[in-house]
Each structure stands twice: as structure tokens, then as C-alpha cells.
Amino acid sequence: MIRKLIGKVLRRPGKRVLHAKHYGIRRDQLHSGALKVCDRLQDAGFEAYIVGGAVRDLMLDKSPKDFDVATSATPEQVRHVFHRSRIIGRRFRIVHVPFGEEIIEVTTFRGASEAPTDASGRILRDNAYGDIAEDASRRDFTVNALYYNPRTEEILDFHHGVTDLENKRLTIIGDPDVRYREDPVRMLRAIRLSAKLGLTIAPATKTPILIHAKLLENIPSARLFDEMMKLLLSGSAWACLMSLRENGLHQLLFPLLEKQLSKPDTTAFLRKALESTDQRINEDKPVSAGYIFAALLWHEVEADWIKRQAAGEYPVPALVEAMNTVESKVQKRMAIPNRYGAAMKEIWLLQPRFEQRVGTRPWRLMEQQRFRAAYDFLMLRAECGMVEKSLGDWWTRFQHADEDARMALIADAADNGKPAAAHAKKRRRRKPSGPKSE
């Protein structure tokens, strides 16, 4: 009893077996595919547990989005049990087991042996296998090192993860300096999980983040983009962005952020955009990644666009050049895939067209694939006072009006867009004819 008490006070790692029902977790809450993976691996003589975020979220009374499985079986052995599965990854090999449109990710218990690292301490490959206790020590945070056995309905806790969940605390496993050097992306995960789950980052976990922020320079831009997407689609994007700034991670991940947050109008714009995105995510509504990045980068594009027009460039070519300039700056640190970059640019390019409300142009604009996202972006600008509110109101009415009402709106826009003197068509003076030759 005394030994257990000392271990709890000193937070020594050690296996605790807990009854899942005591924490509100039941088999019927779990993904049927994850249960089948565990059952079939256990039937084949292997250990298999649902692990990580799914267990954590269920204990927090949240609905998990992913159900991952950890097992004593090697990737090849998992592949032998599930013939339709496939092995992916080089840095750490993972098995994807398909169940309809769902994928269950299966990982082999990682070992505690030394993995090869680069000069900064970042792990290059981590394919040494071990037992469940070693695997728990290799996980990032205590709240992610929880293992649920659906057959016995027990939770295995090796690093006081349940206690940290109860105390709303996020704690890294092991020495924070070493763990951040092994994988600097863990710093971004700490930011995301604390904001998303309402956890306070433990002081010993938080303090080294500012010191090691530059380690993100060693991370490939594509991987940084993936982590940025997780932050922005977490349902707590604005809180994540503020935490990135607080912990000094924004300069390397999103260098334009500091400049934008230094101005009240751009700060209000970004906050409105991200909080509306958070609301849609929390209501299980679809969101557009292109729209999010269009909002994040718009003020840089707009400033360059205005500057180019002042120098005499035509509006549309000036906008295109401004877009390309800002995109090239961002791509140096964060590789935005073409499918998102194209949507982002289309949203920007459609903004000047909302000013064109004569003839057939409104109808043609509404036929554009990105019209809805571009319209939402226009309304965001109008709400923040960056374009006339009447312009947004006009487009709202136009979308829901019948044919006659639309014609009246176009006529009204045409009248309001002309100076009074220009309403009558100016007649062209005829040149006086010269003397006729005889």
C-alpha cells in the first residue's frame, strides 16, 4: 500500500488495471471494425487493444473520430490475419485494415531500444518492436497511453493518464527535451490537444516548447501542412492559433500571423473566420480548407493587390500577381496541396466579380463552382467592414429572388453605379465635312 502511494505521488510509471465501465466506456460505444480487429487478433493468439485518442475521448464523454489498435503482432502477422489490409510507412510501419469506407489503423507495440536519429535528435526510423509497457513509454502524452481491452473491458494505464484526464492536465511522457527533439511535431500536438480537449499543459511539458520551437525547421513542409490542418480543423482553431503565438511556434509554422494579429481589423477578421469554422465543425457541417486558407492569407494578398493597382497595374492581373507572391512566401514553410491552393485562389479571384452586377454577369458568377464559398467570404468581409454591407445584402437578395425581382435588382445596381451625368448617353460630335470638290 505504501509503495503504491509513493509511486502515485512521484508519478512513477507502472501498470494499473481499471474497470472500463467505471469510466463510462462500453463495448457498444466502439467502432465495429475496431472490435473485429481486436477480436480476430486475440483469437489468433496476439495481444490487441484499442489505444490512444479513442479511449481518451470516451473517458471525456466525447465521440472519437478514429479508433486505432495496438497489438503484439508484427505488420506481416497482421497482414496474414487480414488479407485485404496493406502495410504503409517507412519511418514507422503501420497496417491499414479496411472496413467498408472506414480504415482501422493497426500498429505493433514499439520497443524501447535506441532508434536512429539525425544531428538534432529527431528519430528517422522507429521500427523496433517490444511489449505493451515499452509501447506505452514510446507514446507522446500520458492521456494517449491508455489501452482498452474490449474482451475483458479493462483499461491499462501505465503513466497516470487517467489521473491527468481527471485533473484536466496534459503531460508528456519522459524527458520533454528528449521527446521534443525526437519528434518536434509533438509540440504542435500539445497545442492542439490542450485547446481541443480543454486541458492545461503541465509546466514541465510547456516550458521547453519556446526553447525548441526552431526544431520545426527540420520537419518536411508537407508534414507541417498536415499538422496545421489538424489544428485548423480541430474545432478550436482560434484557440490553437492563439496558443501557437503564445508558445512561439507561429513564426516558423505561419510567419505572416504576427503581422496580421498586430492590427485590430485583421485580428477581428481572422477570429470571425476561424470561430465560424469551429462552429461548423462542432455542428458536424462540412468546411472548406480552401476557404480557411483564403481567410488566413487574404490581408497579405489584398495589401499587395492595392499596392500594385496604385502603381498602375490593371485590377485582375494585379490580383493574380499578388496571389502568386503571397503563395510563394507560404510554400517555403508549408506546402499547401494544389487542390486546396486552387480553391483558395478561386475564392480570391471571384471577389472583384461581386462588384459587377450588370447584364448577365450575376448569373454567370452564380454558375461558378466556388460561388458559395466566395459568397461566404464576401459576407465575412462585409461583416468586418471591409466591403460595403449593402453589397453583401444585394447578393443575398439576388440568390433568393425570382426572375423579375432579379432583373429589378440588376437595374437598381446599374442605376446606383452610374454618376447622374452619365445616365444619358453622350452623343458623339460629327466632324464637319470639308468643302466638296467640284
C-alpha positions as CSV (number, residue, x, y, z in Angstrom):
1,M,0.0,0.0,0.0
2,I,2.8,2.4,1.0
3,R,4.7,1.5,-2.2
4,K,1.7,2.3,-4.4
5,L,1.2,5.6,-2.6
6,I,4.8,6.6,-3.1
7,G,4.6,5.6,-6.8
8,K,1.4,7.7,-7.2
9,V,3.0,10.8,-5.6
10,L,6.2,10.5,-7.5
11,R,4.3,9.6,-10.7
12,R,6.5,6.5,-11.3
13,P,5.4,4.5,-14.3
14,G,3.6,1.3,-13.5
15,K,0.7,-0.8,-14.8
16,R,-2.8,0.0,-13.4
17,V,-5.8,-2.2,-14.5
18,L,-9.1,-0.2,-14.3
19,H,-12.6,-1.3,-15.0
20,A,-13.8,0.5,-18.1
21,K,-17.4,0.6,-17.1
22,H,-16.4,2.7,-14.0
23,Y,-15.4,5.4,-16.5
24,G,-18.4,5.0,-18.7
25,I,-16.8,3.0,-21.5
26,R,-18.8,0.1,-23.0
27,R,-18.2,-2.2,-26.0
28,D,-21.3,-0.9,-27.8
29,Q,-19.7,2.6,-28.0
30,L,-16.8,1.3,-30.1
31,H,-16.4,1.1,-33.8
32,S,-17.5,-2.4,-35.0
33,G,-14.4,-2.6,-37.2
34,A,-12.0,-1.9,-34.3
35,L,-13.8,-4.6,-32.2
36,K,-13.4,-7.1,-35.1
37,V,-9.7,-6.3,-35.5
38,C,-9.1,-6.8,-31.7
39,D,-11.2,-10.0,-31.6
40,R,-9.6,-11.6,-34.6
41,L,-6.0,-10.7,-33.5
42,Q,-6.8,-12.1,-30.0
43,D,-8.3,-15.2,-31.5
44,A,-5.0,-15.6,-33.5
45,G,-3.1,-15.6,-30.2
46,F,-1.9,-12.0,-30.1
47,E,-2.5,-9.1,-27.7
48,A,-4.7,-6.4,-29.1
49,Y,-6.1,-3.2,-27.6
50,I,-7.9,-0.1,-28.7
51,V,-5.5,2.6,-27.9
52,G,-4.9,6.4,-27.7
53,G,-7.3,9.1,-28.7
54,A,-10.4,6.8,-28.8
55,V,-10.0,5.7,-25.2
56,R,-9.1,9.3,-24.1
57,D,-12.2,10.8,-25.8
58,L,-14.6,8.2,-24.5
59,M,-13.4,9.0,-21.0
60,L,-14.0,12.7,-21.6
61,D,-17.5,11.8,-22.9
62,K,-16.6,12.8,-26.4
63,S,-17.2,10.9,-29.7
64,P,-14.0,9.6,-31.1
65,K,-13.3,10.1,-34.8
66,D,-10.7,7.4,-35.1
67,F,-10.2,4.0,-33.5
68,D,-6.6,2.8,-33.5
69,V,-5.5,-0.7,-32.5
70,A,-2.1,-1.6,-30.9
71,T,-1.0,-5.2,-31.0
72,S,1.9,-7.6,-30.3
73,A,1.6,-8.9,-33.9
74,T,4.1,-7.7,-36.4
75,P,2.9,-5.9,-39.5
76,E,3.4,-9.1,-41.5
77,Q,1.4,-11.1,-39.0
78,V,-1.4,-8.6,-39.0
79,R,-1.4,-8.8,-42.8
80,H,-1.7,-12.6,-42.6
81,V,-4.8,-12.3,-40.4
82,F,-6.4,-9.6,-42.6
83,H,-5.7,-10.4,-46.2
84,R,-7.2,-7.2,-47.6
85,S,-5.0,-5.0,-45.3
86,R,-1.9,-3.2,-46.5
87,I,1.3,-2.1,-44.8
88,I,2.3,1.6,-45.2
89,G,5.0,3.9,-43.9
90,R,8.8,3.7,-43.7
91,R,9.6,5.8,-40.6
92,F,7.2,3.6,-38.6
93,R,5.3,0.8,-40.4
94,I,1.5,0.7,-39.9
95,V,-1.2,-1.6,-41.2
96,H,-4.4,-0.2,-42.6
97,V,-7.3,-2.7,-42.3
98,P,-10.4,-1.6,-44.4
99,F,-14.0,-2.0,-43.2
100,G,-16.1,-0.5,-46.0
101,E,-15.1,3.1,-46.3
102,E,-13.5,3.1,-42.8
103,I,-9.9,2.3,-42.1
104,I,-8.7,0.9,-38.8
105,E,-5.0,1.7,-38.2
106,V,-3.1,-1.1,-36.6
107,T,0.4,-0.6,-35.0
108,T,2.8,-3.0,-33.5
109,F,4.0,-2.4,-29.9
110,R,7.1,-0.3,-30.2
111,G,10.3,-1.2,-28.3
112,A,12.4,0.9,-26.0
113,S,15.6,0.4,-27.9
114,E,17.6,3.3,-29.3
115,A,16.2,4.5,-32.7
116,P,18.5,6.1,-35.3
117,T,18.3,10.0,-35.1
118,D,19.7,12.9,-37.1
119,A,22.0,15.6,-35.7
120,S,19.2,17.4,-33.9
121,G,17.9,14.2,-32.2
122,R,14.9,13.7,-34.5
123,I,14.0,10.0,-34.9
124,L,14.5,8.8,-38.5
125,R,13.1,5.3,-38.2
126,D,11.3,3.6,-35.4
127,N,10.6,0.0,-36.4
128,A,12.0,-1.7,-33.3
129,Y,9.2,-3.8,-31.6
130,G,8.6,-4.5,-28.0
131,D,6.0,-5.2,-25.4
132,I,3.0,-3.2,-24.2
133,A,4.9,-1.4,-21.4
134,E,7.6,-0.3,-23.8
135,D,5.0,0.8,-26.3
136,A,3.3,2.9,-23.6
137,S,6.6,4.6,-22.8
138,R,7.1,5.5,-26.5
139,R,3.8,7.3,-26.8
140,D,3.7,11.1,-26.6
141,F,1.3,12.1,-23.8
142,T,0.0,10.3,-20.7
143,V,-3.6,10.7,-21.8
144,N,-2.8,8.9,-25.1
145,A,-1.1,5.9,-23.4
146,L,-4.4,4.2,-22.4
147,Y,-5.2,0.7,-23.6
148,Y,-8.7,-0.7,-23.7
149,N,-9.2,-4.5,-24.0
150,P,-12.7,-4.9,-25.4
151,R,-12.8,-8.6,-24.4
152,T,-12.1,-8.1,-20.7
153,E,-13.5,-4.5,-20.7
154,E,-10.4,-3.3,-18.8
155,I,-8.2,-0.2,-19.3
156,L,-4.5,-0.5,-18.8
157,D,-2.8,2.8,-17.7
158,F,1.0,2.8,-17.4
159,H,1.7,6.6,-16.9
160,H,-1.1,8.1,-14.8
161,G,-3.1,9.1,-17.9
162,V,-6.4,8.6,-16.1
163,T,-5.3,10.9,-13.3
164,D,-4.2,13.5,-15.8
165,L,-7.6,13.4,-17.5
166,E,-9.4,13.8,-14.2
167,N,-7.2,16.8,-13.4
168,K,-7.5,18.2,-17.0
169,R,-3.8,18.2,-17.4
170,L,-1.6,17.4,-20.5
171,T,1.7,15.8,-19.6
172,I,4.4,14.4,-21.9
173,I,5.8,11.0,-21.2
174,G,9.5,11.1,-20.4
175,D,12.0,13.9,-20.6
176,P,10.4,16.8,-22.5
177,D,13.7,17.9,-24.1
178,V,14.4,14.5,-25.4
179,R,10.9,13.8,-26.6
180,Y,10.6,17.1,-28.5
181,R,14.0,16.5,-30.1
182,E,12.9,13.0,-31.2
183,D,9.8,14.5,-32.9
184,P,9.3,18.3,-32.8
185,V,5.7,17.8,-34.1
186,R,4.8,16.8,-30.5
187,M,4.9,20.5,-29.6
188,L,2.1,21.1,-32.2
189,R,0.2,18.2,-30.8
190,A,0.4,19.6,-27.3
191,I,-1.1,22.9,-28.6
192,R,-3.9,21.1,-30.4
193,L,-4.8,18.7,-27.7
194,S,-4.8,21.3,-24.9
195,A,-7.1,23.6,-26.9
196,K,-9.4,20.9,-28.3
197,L,-9.8,19.0,-25.0
198,G,-9.7,21.9,-22.6
199,L,-6.5,20.6,-20.9
200,T,-3.8,22.7,-19.2
201,I,-0.3,21.9,-20.5
202,A,1.8,20.9,-17.4
203,P,4.6,23.4,-16.7
204,A,7.4,20.9,-17.3
205,T,5.7,20.0,-20.7
206,K,5.1,23.6,-21.7
207,T,8.3,25.4,-20.7
208,P,10.7,23.7,-23.3
209,I,8.4,24.4,-26.2
210,L,9.6,28.0,-26.6
211,I,13.2,26.8,-26.4
212,H,12.8,24.1,-29.0
213,A,10.5,25.9,-31.5
214,K,13.2,26.1,-34.1
215,L,13.3,22.3,-34.3
216,L,10.3,22.6,-36.6
217,E,12.7,23.9,-39.3
218,N,13.8,20.2,-39.7
219,I,10.2,19.0,-40.4
220,P,9.2,18.5,-44.1
221,S,6.8,21.2,-45.3
222,A,4.2,18.5,-46.2
223,R,4.1,17.1,-42.7
224,L,3.8,20.6,-41.3
225,F,0.8,21.2,-43.5
226,D,-0.8,18.1,-42.2
227,E,-0.4,19.2,-38.6
228,M,-1.6,22.7,-39.5
229,M,-4.8,21.2,-41.0
230,K,-5.4,19.2,-37.8
231,L,-5.1,22.4,-35.8
232,L,-7.4,24.3,-38.1
233,L,-10.0,21.5,-38.2
234,S,-9.8,20.7,-34.5
235,G,-13.0,22.7,-33.7
236,S,-10.8,25.0,-31.7
237,A,-8.8,26.7,-34.4
238,W,-8.8,30.2,-32.9
239,A,-7.7,28.9,-29.5
240,C,-5.0,26.9,-31.3
241,L,-3.7,29.9,-33.2
242,M,-3.5,32.0,-30.0
243,S,-1.7,29.2,-28.3
244,L,0.8,28.8,-31.2
245,R,1.5,32.5,-30.8
246,E,1.8,32.3,-27.0
247,N,4.3,29.5,-27.2
248,G,6.4,31.0,-30.1
249,L,5.5,28.4,-32.7
250,H,3.7,30.6,-35.1
251,Q,6.8,32.3,-36.6
252,L,8.1,29.0,-38.2
253,L,4.7,27.5,-38.9
254,F,2.8,30.6,-40.1
255,P,5.2,33.6,-40.3
256,L,2.5,36.0,-41.6
257,L,0.4,35.6,-38.5
258,E,2.2,38.1,-36.2
259,K,1.8,40.9,-38.8
260,Q,-1.9,40.2,-39.2
261,L,-2.6,40.0,-35.4
262,S,-0.8,43.3,-34.8
263,K,-3.8,45.1,-36.4
264,P,-7.3,45.2,-34.8
265,D,-9.2,44.9,-38.1
266,T,-7.3,41.9,-39.4
267,T,-7.4,40.3,-35.9
268,A,-11.2,40.6,-35.9
269,F,-11.4,39.2,-39.5
270,L,-9.3,36.1,-38.6
271,R,-11.2,35.5,-35.4
272,K,-14.5,35.7,-37.1
273,A,-13.4,33.4,-39.9
274,L,-12.0,30.7,-37.6
275,E,-14.7,30.8,-35.0
276,S,-17.3,30.4,-37.7
277,T,-15.3,27.4,-39.0
278,D,-15.1,26.0,-35.4
279,Q,-18.9,26.3,-35.1
280,R,-19.5,24.4,-38.4
281,I,-17.1,21.6,-37.3
282,N,-18.8,21.3,-33.9
283,E,-22.2,21.1,-35.7
284,D,-20.8,18.4,-38.0
285,K,-21.2,20.6,-41.0
286,P,-18.7,20.5,-43.9
287,V,-15.9,23.1,-44.1
288,S,-13.6,24.1,-47.0
289,A,-9.9,24.1,-46.4
290,G,-9.5,26.4,-49.3
291,Y,-11.9,28.9,-47.5
292,I,-9.8,28.7,-44.3
293,F,-6.5,29.4,-46.1
294,A,-8.2,32.2,-48.2
295,A,-9.1,33.9,-44.9
296,L,-5.7,33.4,-43.3
297,L,-3.8,34.9,-46.2
298,W,-6.3,37.4,-47.6
299,H,-4.9,40.5,-45.9
300,E,-1.4,39.9,-47.3
301,V,-2.9,39.4,-50.8
302,E,-5.2,42.5,-50.5
303,A,-2.3,44.7,-49.3
304,D,-0.2,43.7,-52.3
305,W,-3.1,43.9,-54.7
306,I,-3.8,47.5,-53.6
307,K,-0.2,48.4,-53.9
308,R,0.1,47.1,-57.4
309,Q,-3.1,48.9,-58.6
310,A,-1.7,52.1,-57.1
311,A,1.4,51.6,-59.3
312,G,-0.8,51.5,-62.4
313,E,-1.5,47.7,-62.9
314,Y,-4.9,46.6,-64.0
315,P,-7.1,45.1,-61.2
316,V,-7.3,41.4,-62.3
317,P,-3.6,41.0,-63.3
318,A,-2.6,42.8,-60.2
319,L,-4.7,40.4,-58.1
320,V,-3.2,37.4,-59.8
321,E,0.4,38.6,-59.2
322,A,-0.4,39.4,-55.5
323,M,-1.8,35.9,-55.0
324,N,1.2,34.2,-56.5
325,T,3.6,36.4,-54.5
326,V,1.9,35.5,-51.2
327,E,1.5,31.8,-52.1
328,S,5.3,31.6,-52.8
329,K,6.1,33.0,-49.4
330,V,3.9,30.5,-47.6
331,Q,5.1,27.5,-49.6
332,K,8.6,27.9,-48.2
333,R,7.4,26.6,-44.9
334,M,4.1,24.9,-45.5
335,A,3.3,23.0,-48.7
336,I,-0.4,23.7,-49.4
337,P,-1.6,21.0,-51.8
338,N,-2.8,22.1,-55.2
339,R,-6.5,21.1,-54.5
340,Y,-6.6,23.5,-51.6
341,G,-4.5,26.2,-53.2
342,A,-6.7,26.2,-56.3
343,A,-9.8,26.6,-54.2
344,M,-8.2,29.4,-52.2
345,K,-7.2,31.3,-55.4
346,E,-10.7,30.9,-56.9
347,I,-12.3,32.4,-53.9
348,W,-9.9,35.4,-54.1
349,L,-10.4,35.8,-57.9
350,L,-14.2,35.9,-57.6
351,Q,-14.2,38.8,-55.1
352,P,-13.9,41.6,-57.7
353,R,-16.6,40.0,-59.7
354,F,-19.2,40.6,-56.9
355,E,-18.8,44.3,-57.8
356,Q,-20.0,43.5,-61.4
357,R,-23.8,43.4,-61.2
358,V,-24.9,44.4,-64.7
359,G,-26.1,42.4,-67.6
360,T,-25.7,38.6,-67.4
361,R,-22.7,38.8,-65.1
362,P,-24.5,38.0,-61.8
363,W,-26.0,34.8,-63.4
364,R,-22.6,33.8,-64.8
365,L,-21.0,34.3,-61.4
366,M,-23.6,32.1,-59.6
367,E,-22.7,29.3,-62.0
368,Q,-19.1,29.2,-60.7
369,Q,-18.1,26.1,-58.8
370,R,-16.8,28.1,-55.9
371,F,-19.6,30.6,-55.8
372,R,-20.9,29.6,-52.4
373,A,-17.5,29.7,-50.7
374,A,-16.7,33.0,-52.4
375,Y,-20.1,34.4,-51.3
376,D,-19.4,33.3,-47.7
377,F,-16.1,35.0,-48.0
378,L,-17.7,38.2,-49.3
379,M,-20.1,38.2,-46.3
380,L,-17.3,37.7,-43.9
381,R,-15.6,40.8,-45.4
382,A,-18.9,42.7,-45.2
383,E,-19.4,41.8,-41.5
384,C,-15.9,43.1,-40.7
385,G,-16.5,46.3,-42.6
386,M,-14.0,45.6,-45.4
387,V,-16.6,46.0,-48.2
388,E,-20.0,47.8,-48.1
389,K,-22.6,45.8,-46.3
390,S,-25.1,46.7,-49.0
391,L,-23.1,44.7,-51.5
392,G,-23.4,41.5,-49.4
393,D,-27.1,42.3,-48.9
394,W,-27.6,42.7,-52.6
395,W,-26.2,39.2,-53.3
396,T,-28.2,37.6,-50.6
397,R,-31.4,39.0,-52.0
398,F,-30.4,38.1,-55.6
399,Q,-29.8,34.5,-54.8
400,H,-33.3,34.0,-53.3
401,A,-35.3,36.3,-55.7
402,D,-37.4,35.2,-58.6
403,E,-36.6,36.2,-62.2
404,D,-38.5,39.6,-62.1
405,A,-37.0,40.6,-58.8
406,R,-33.5,39.7,-60.0
407,M,-34.0,42.0,-63.1
408,A,-35.1,44.8,-60.8
409,L,-32.1,44.3,-58.6
410,I,-29.7,44.4,-61.6
411,A,-31.5,47.6,-62.9
412,D,-31.2,49.2,-59.5
413,A,-27.5,48.3,-59.2
414,A,-26.8,49.7,-62.7
415,D,-28.6,53.0,-61.8
416,N,-26.7,53.3,-58.5
417,G,-23.4,52.5,-60.1
418,K,-23.6,55.4,-62.6
419,P,-23.0,59.1,-62.0
420,A,-26.0,61.2,-62.6
421,A,-24.5,62.8,-65.7
422,A,-23.7,59.5,-67.2
423,H,-27.3,58.3,-67.4
424,A,-27.9,59.9,-70.8
425,K,-25.7,58.5,-73.5
426,K,-23.3,61.2,-74.7
427,R,-23.7,61.7,-78.4
428,R,-20.6,61.8,-80.5
429,R,-19.9,65.0,-82.3
430,R,-19.7,64.7,-86.0
431,K,-16.7,66.2,-87.7
432,P,-17.6,69.0,-90.1
433,S,-17.4,67.9,-93.6
434,G,-14.8,69.5,-95.8
435,P,-15.6,71.5,-99.0
436,K,-16.8,69.4,-101.8
437,S,-14.6,69.2,-104.8
438,E,-16.2,70.5,-107.9
